[in-house]
Amino acid sequence: EIVAQLLDMSIEEVDQKLTAKWIKPDSFVPIGILKEGTRQNDYIELEGVSSRPVNIRTYPLGEAAAHLTGYIGKVNAEELKSLQKKGYQAEDLVGKTGLEKVLENTLRGEKGGRVFIEDENGKEIKNVAKKEAKEGENVTLTIDAAIQEKIFNEMKNEAGSSAAVNPKTGETIALVSSPAYNPNTIVRGASKAQREAWNNDSKLPMMNRFTQAFVPGSVFKTITGAIGLETNTINPKEEFKIQGLKWAKDSSWGNYYVTRVKEASPIDFDKAMKYSDNIYFAQQALKMGKDQYVNEFKKYGFHEKLPIEYEFPISIIARDGIKNDIQLADTGYGQGQVLMTPLHLALTYAPIVNEGNIPSPHLLKEAKVAGNWKENVVSKKNQEILKSALIKVINDPDGAGRIAKVDSITLAGKTGTAELKESKEADGKELGWFAAFDANAPDMIVTMMIEDVKGRGGSNVPGEKVKHVFQK
């Protein structure tokens, strides 16, 4: 019972370890790793109990980078089937998740050993063969630990994800999933109770959200706007008369219509961005037409893998193509079947501040990056139009993103609220999005998504958190 308490385990778990079939009377049976701060006096007088030093992996950022670093653990029987041919043995450690798994071959190193002959007294008389052990390689990430922790602390107790990227170099500054688990607890031996708590938590702390693609909602309007400007289907000074808070193309839409939050008429591009007007961007998508609109998304890397060392899902415009005008209109303001990861979203804002280009994203400092991922996405003229509009979103008194205004910094950005529901009439959940960068010193673009923001302020929830990330 005392051993179980010291190791934060149940008595059943300790008994299970002590009754394993391989154990012999004189065996040292590893039960678990003592909690930090445990004194030797706490267990030294217990009969049959002893301890040995052991090297364990330590993750300094703990929860803040849990889903990024991942963790290591003993190779299981299933893993051993494929890894045995690479020299792995039953007690070996292997990367289970995150970068520990992605970079397993780089971090692992090679075992060493000797074959020698002994005489009858156990004295070595001849060395037959020797292989030197080889340490795994050191890996340096582009992640800024301070920014990673700052974003995670802002998101604490929320379910969501965030990414930060340098728009000029493509260096990934932060990748955050919240809530999270502590990988140090896992490598030291998480108790059954702790594992059950993680698995039963409704916010799913074991799920990596930054590798999930979500409906982006209105943060996507920046892409629609950029495409419209580049194809000359959007004249930024042209004003449209749009009456009311809902609109349908014609009677063929039946009871379906596009809604907006604020009534504004006439409305031009700047106002449509500032007020996040769904109807304006739905109409612009229809004006562009499906073929031209969809073709332009290739410039942004949709429906292709991100060229980065980590495995991300592909961001998509539609699973099987845009089928009708309703879907085309919904796509214009980031609904329909659009799905994006926070990192890809951040990269799509890069052309505005990186001479029209999307950089090649990377996580490893030593990565050899050959130029940009996508070039000539946005012209210089349109970069300025987009940046000016995004500045107004946050800094104008009536901007949809005014909650993120910082007096000492000119932030530019976009709000987004994505609806998750089966039909227009159904009640569903909402995702809150925010994307921002410092317009005068654009060395970092931050995107953030928070789940279940309905009735809590929508995009204001991530907006305020992103604001704090940029504040000194």
C-alpha positions in Angstrom: 0.0 0.0 0.0 2.8 2.4 0.9 4.6 1.6 -2.4 1.4 2.3 -4.3 1.0 5.7 -2.6 4.6 6.6 -3.3 4.3 5.8 -7.0 0.7 7.3 -7.3 -0.5 3.8 -8.4 -3.3 1.5 -7.3 -2.5 -1.5 -5.2 -3.8 -3.7 -8.1 -1.3 -2.1 -10.5 1.6 -2.8 -8.1 0.4 -6.4 -7.6 0.1 -6.9 -11.4 3.8 -5.9 -11.8 4.9 -8.1 -9.0 3.2 -11.2 -10.3 4.5 -11.1 -13.9 5.5 -14.6 -15.2 9.1 -13.7 -15.8 9.9 -12.8 -12.2 12.3 -15.0 -10.2 13.0 -14.9 -6.4 16.1 -12.7 -6.8 14.7 -10.4 -9.6 14.7 -6.7 -9.3 11.2 -5.8 -10.5 10.8 -2.2 -11.8 7.4 -1.0 -10.5 7.5 2.7 -11.3 9.4 6.0 -11.1 9.2 7.9 -7.8 7.6 11.3 -7.9 9.9 14.3 -7.8 10.7 15.3 -4.2 10.3 11.8 -2.7 12.8 11.3 0.1 14.7 8.1 0.5 13.5 7.8 4.1 10.0 7.4 2.8 10.7 3.9 1.5 14.2 2.7 2.5 13.0 0.8 5.6 10.3 -1.1 3.7 11.3 -4.8 3.5 12.2 -6.0 -0.1 12.0 -2.4 -1.5 15.0 -0.8 -3.1 15.6 1.8 -5.8 18.0 2.3 -8.7 18.7 5.5 -10.6 17.2 5.6 -14.1 17.5 8.1 -16.9 14.1 9.5 -18.1 13.2 12.0 -20.8 12.1 15.4 -19.4 9.9 17.8 -21.2 10.5 21.3 -19.9 7.4 22.9 -21.4 5.2 20.1 -20.0 1.5 20.6 -21.1 2.3 23.7 -23.2 4.0 21.6 -25.8 2.7 18.2 -25.1 1.1 17.5 -28.5 4.1 19.0 -30.3 6.8 17.0 -28.5 4.8 14.0 -27.8 6.4 11.4 -25.5 8.3 8.1 -25.5 7.4 4.8 -24.0 8.3 1.1 -24.0 7.7 -0.5 -27.4 4.6 -2.7 -27.4 4.0 -6.0 -29.0 2.3 -4.5 -32.0 5.0 -2.0 -32.6 7.7 -4.6 -32.2 6.4 -6.6 -35.2 7.5 -3.9 -37.5 10.4 -2.5 -35.5 12.2 -5.8 -34.7 13.9 -5.8 -38.0 15.4 -2.4 -37.2 17.0 -3.9 -34.1 14.4 -2.9 -31.5 14.0 -5.2 -28.4 11.1 -5.7 -26.0 12.3 -3.2 -23.3 13.3 -0.5 -25.8 11.8 3.0 -25.7 10.2 4.4 -28.8 8.5 7.7 -29.8 4.8 7.2 -29.3 3.3 10.6 -30.4 4.4 14.0 -31.7 7.9 14.9 -32.7 9.2 12.0 -30.6 7.4 9.7 -33.1 8.1 11.8 -36.3 11.8 12.1 -35.6 12.3 8.6 -34.1 15.0 7.6 -36.6 16.9 10.8 -36.0 16.7 10.9 -32.2 17.2 7.2 -31.4 20.9 6.4 -32.0 22.3 2.9 -32.1 23.2 0.4 -29.5 26.8 -0.8 -28.9 28.1 -4.1 -27.6 31.0 -6.5 -27.4 31.5 -10.2 -27.9 34.4 -11.7 -25.9 35.7 -15.0 -24.6 36.2 -15.8 -20.9 38.2 -18.5 -19.2 36.7 -20.8 -16.5 37.3 -18.1 -13.9 35.3 -15.5 -15.7 38.3 -13.5 -16.8 38.2 -12.0 -20.3 40.9 -13.6 -22.5 39.9 -12.5 -26.0 37.9 -9.8 -27.6 36.0 -11.1 -30.6 34.0 -8.2 -31.8 33.0 -4.7 -30.7 30.5 -2.1 -31.9 30.6 1.4 -30.5 27.3 2.9 -29.3 26.1 5.8 -31.3 24.1 8.7 -29.8 21.1 10.0 -31.5 21.3 13.4 -33.2 20.4 16.6 -31.4 17.4 18.5 -33.0 16.8 22.2 -32.6 13.3 23.5 -33.3 12.1 26.8 -34.7 9.6 27.0 -31.8 9.8 30.0 -29.5 9.3 28.5 -26.1 8.1 31.8 -24.6 5.5 32.3 -27.3 4.4 28.6 -27.1 3.9 28.9 -23.3 2.2 32.3 -23.6 -0.4 31.0 -26.1 -1.0 27.9 -24.1 -1.6 29.8 -20.9 -4.0 32.1 -22.7 -5.9 29.1 -24.0 -5.9 27.2 -20.7 -9.2 25.6 -19.8 -10.5 26.1 -23.4 -10.7 23.5 -26.1 -8.9 24.8 -29.2 -5.8 25.2 -31.2 -3.4 27.9 -32.3 -0.4 28.4 -34.7 2.2 31.1 -35.0 4.5 31.4 -38.0 7.1 33.8 -39.3 5.6 35.0 -42.6 9.0 35.8 -44.1 11.0 32.7 -43.2 8.4 30.1 -42.7 9.7 29.3 -39.3 7.0 27.8 -37.1 7.0 29.7 -33.9 4.2 27.9 -32.0 1.8 25.0 -32.4 -0.6 24.7 -29.5 -3.4 22.3 -28.7 -5.6 22.9 -25.6 -6.3 21.3 -23.2 -3.4 19.0 -22.9 -1.8 16.3 -20.8 1.6 16.4 -19.1 4.1 14.2 -21.0 6.4 14.1 -17.9 3.6 12.3 -16.0 3.4 9.7 -18.8 7.1 8.9 -19.0 7.3 8.7 -15.2 4.3 6.3 -15.2 0.8 7.8 -15.2 -1.5 6.1 -12.7 -4.7 4.3 -13.9 -6.7 7.1 -12.2 -4.9 9.8 -14.1 -5.2 8.0 -17.5 -8.9 7.5 -16.9 -9.3 11.2 -16.0 -7.6 12.2 -19.3 -9.7 9.8 -21.3 -13.0 10.8 -19.7 -12.5 14.5 -19.9 -15.1 15.9 -22.3 -12.6 18.4 -23.6 -10.4 15.6 -24.8 -6.9 16.6 -23.6 -5.3 13.6 -25.4 -6.5 14.9 -28.8 -4.1 16.9 -30.9 -6.2 19.7 -32.2 -3.5 21.6 -34.2 -3.4 18.6 -36.5 -7.1 18.8 -37.1 -8.8 20.7 -39.9 -11.8 22.9 -38.9 -14.4 25.0 -40.6 -12.7 28.5 -40.7 -15.7 30.8 -41.0 -15.0 34.4 -41.7 -11.2 34.4 -41.3 -11.4 32.8 -44.7 -12.9 36.0 -46.2 -9.3 37.4 -46.5 -8.6 34.6 -49.0 -11.8 35.3 -50.9 -11.0 39.0 -50.9 -7.4 38.4 -52.2 -8.6 36.1 -55.0 -11.3 38.6 -56.0 -8.8 41.5 -56.1 -6.2 39.4 -58.1 -8.8 38.3 -60.7 -10.2 41.8 -60.9 -13.7 40.6 -60.0 -13.6 42.7 -56.8 -13.3 46.5 -57.3 -12.4 47.6 -53.7 -14.1 51.0 -54.3 -17.3 49.7 -55.8 -20.3 50.0 -53.5 -23.2 47.5 -53.3 -26.7 48.1 -52.1 -27.6 45.2 -49.8 -30.8 45.6 -47.8 -31.6 43.6 -44.7 -29.9 40.9 -42.7 -30.5 38.0 -45.1 -30.2 37.4 -48.8 -30.9 34.7 -51.4 -29.8 34.8 -55.1 -33.3 34.0 -56.4 -36.3 31.7 -55.8 -34.3 28.6 -56.8 -32.7 28.7 -53.4 -36.1 28.0 -51.8 -35.9 28.7 -48.0 -32.1 29.0 -48.0 -30.5 32.4 -47.5 -27.2 34.0 -46.4 -27.3 36.0 -43.2 -25.2 38.8 -41.8 -24.9 40.4 -38.3 -24.8 44.1 -39.2 -26.9 45.9 -41.8 -24.8 48.2 -43.9 -25.7 49.7 -47.3 -24.1 50.8 -49.5 -21.1 48.6 -48.7 -17.6 48.4 -50.3 -14.7 46.0 -49.8 -13.3 47.8 -46.7 -16.6 47.9 -45.0 -17.3 44.2 -45.9 -14.1 43.2 -44.2 -14.5 45.5 -41.3 -18.1 44.3 -40.5 -17.4 40.7 -41.7 -20.3 40.8 -44.1 -21.3 37.3 -45.2 -23.6 38.5 -48.0 -20.9 40.7 -49.7 -18.5 37.7 -49.9 -21.2 35.3 -50.9 -22.1 37.6 -53.8 -18.4 38.0 -54.7 -17.9 34.2 -54.9 -20.9 33.9 -57.2 -19.6 36.7 -59.3 -16.2 35.0 -59.8 -17.9 31.8 -60.7 -17.0 28.3 -59.5 -14.2 27.5 -62.0 -12.2 30.6 -61.6 -12.7 30.8 -57.9 -11.7 27.2 -57.2 -8.7 27.3 -59.6 -7.3 30.3 -57.7 -7.1 28.2 -54.5 -4.2 26.2 -55.9 -2.1 29.3 -55.3 -2.8 28.8 -51.6 -1.9 25.1 -51.3 -5.4 23.8 -50.9 -5.8 20.0 -51.5 -2.1 19.4 -51.1 0.2 18.5 -48.3 2.0 21.2 -46.3 5.7 20.9 -47.0 6.7 20.5 -43.3 8.3 17.8 -41.1 5.1 17.1 -39.2 2.0 15.3 -40.5 -0.9 17.6 -41.1 -4.2 16.9 -42.8 -4.9 18.5 -46.2 -7.0 21.7 -46.1 -9.9 21.5 -48.6 -12.4 23.7 -50.3 -14.9 20.9 -51.0 -14.7 17.1 -50.7 -16.1 16.3 -54.1 -16.1 19.7 -55.8 -18.6 22.6 -55.4 -22.0 21.3 -56.5 -24.2 24.3 -56.7 -24.5 28.1 -56.2 -25.5 27.7 -52.6 -22.3 25.9 -51.8 -20.3 28.4 -53.8 -21.9 31.3 -51.9 -21.2 29.6 -48.5 -17.6 28.9 -49.5 -17.1 32.6 -50.1 -17.4 33.3 -46.3 -15.6 30.2 -45.1 -18.5 27.8 -44.6 -19.7 25.1 -47.0 -17.2 22.3 -46.9 -14.1 24.4 -46.3 -11.7 22.9 -43.8 -8.4 24.3 -42.7 -5.7 23.7 -40.1 -4.6 26.7 -38.0 -1.0 26.6 -39.5 -2.3 26.6 -43.1 -4.6 29.5 -42.3 -1.6 31.5 -40.9 0.4 30.8 -44.0 -2.4 32.1 -46.3 -2.1 35.5 -44.6 1.7 35.6 -45.3 1.5 37.0 -48.9 0.1 40.2 -47.4 3.4 40.9 -45.6 5.9 38.7 -47.5 6.0 40.4 -50.9 3.1 38.3 -52.1 4.6 34.9 -51.3 3.9 32.0 -49.0 7.1 30.8 -47.3 8.0 27.1 -46.9 6.9 26.2 -43.4 9.4 24.3 -41.2 9.9 23.1 -37.7 13.6 22.2 -37.7 16.2 25.0 -37.4 18.7 23.0 -39.5 16.1 22.4 -42.3 17.3 23.4 -45.8 14.5 25.4 -47.1 14.6 26.0 -50.9 12.7 29.3 -51.4 9.1 29.9 -51.0 6.3 27.4 -51.1 4.0 29.5 -53.3 5.1 32.6 -55.1 3.4 35.7 -56.6 0.1 34.9 -54.8 -0.8 38.6 -54.2 0.4 41.7 -56.1 2.0 44.6 -54.3 -1.0 46.8 -54.9 -3.4 44.3 -53.5 -1.2 43.6 -50.5 -1.7 47.2 -49.4 -5.4 47.0 -50.0 -5.7 43.9 -47.9 -3.4 45.1 -45.1 -5.3 48.4 -44.9 -8.7 46.6 -44.6 -7.3 44.2 -41.9 -6.0 47.2 -39.9 -9.5 48.7 -39.9 -11.0 45.4 -38.7 -9.2 45.8 -35.4 -8.5 49.6 -35.1 -11.7 51.2 -36.2 -14.2 51.8 -33.4 -16.9 49.8 -35.3 -14.5 47.0 -36.5 -15.6 43.5 -35.9 -12.2 42.8 -34.3 -11.9 45.9 -32.1 -11.6 43.7 -29.0 -8.0 43.0 -30.1 -7.0 46.7 -30.4 -3.7 47.4 -28.7 -2.7 51.1 -28.2 1.1 50.5 -28.6 0.8 48.2 -31.6 -1.1 48.5 -34.9 -2.5 45.0 -35.2 -4.1 43.9 -38.4 -6.4 40.9 -38.4 -9.7 39.1 -39.1 -12.4 37.6 -37.0 -14.3 34.4 -37.7 -17.2 32.5 -36.3 -17.9 29.1 -37.9 -21.2 27.3 -37.5 -21.4 23.6 -37.0 -24.9 22.4 -37.6 -26.8 20.0 -39.8 -29.2 22.6 -41.4 -29.9 26.4 -41.5 -32.7 26.0 -39.0 -30.9 23.6 -36.6 -29.2 24.8 -33.4 -25.5 24.0 -33.5 -22.1 24.8 -32.0 -19.8 27.7 -32.9 -16.0 27.9 -33.4 -14.4 31.2 -32.7 -11.4 32.2 -34.9 -9.0 35.1 -34.9 -6.0 35.8 -37.1 -3.6 38.7 -36.5 -0.2 40.2 -37.2 1.7 43.5 -36.3 1.2 45.6 -39.4 4.4 47.6 -38.7 6.6 44.7 -37.7 5.1 41.6 -39.3 7.4 38.9 -38.1 4.7 36.7 -36.7 1.2 35.7 -37.8 -1.0 34.1 -35.0 -4.1 32.2 -35.7 -6.3 30.8 -32.9 -9.5 28.7 -32.8 -11.6 28.2 -29.7 -14.5 25.7 -29.6 -18.0 26.3 -28.2 -18.0 30.1 -28.2 -21.8 30.4 -28.8 -23.3 32.8 -26.2 -19.8 33.7 -25.0 -18.8 36.4 -27.4 -18.0 34.3 -30.6 -14.7 35.5 -32.1 -14.1 37.9 -29.2 -13.1 34.9 -27.2 -10.0 34.1 -29.3 -9.6 37.8 -30.2 -8.9 38.8 -26.7 -6.4 36.0 -26.2 -4.5 36.8 -29.4 -4.4 40.4 -28.3 -2.6 39.3 -25.1 -0.1 37.2 -27.1 1.1 40.4 -28.9 1.1 42.6 -25.8 4.5 42.9 -24.2 
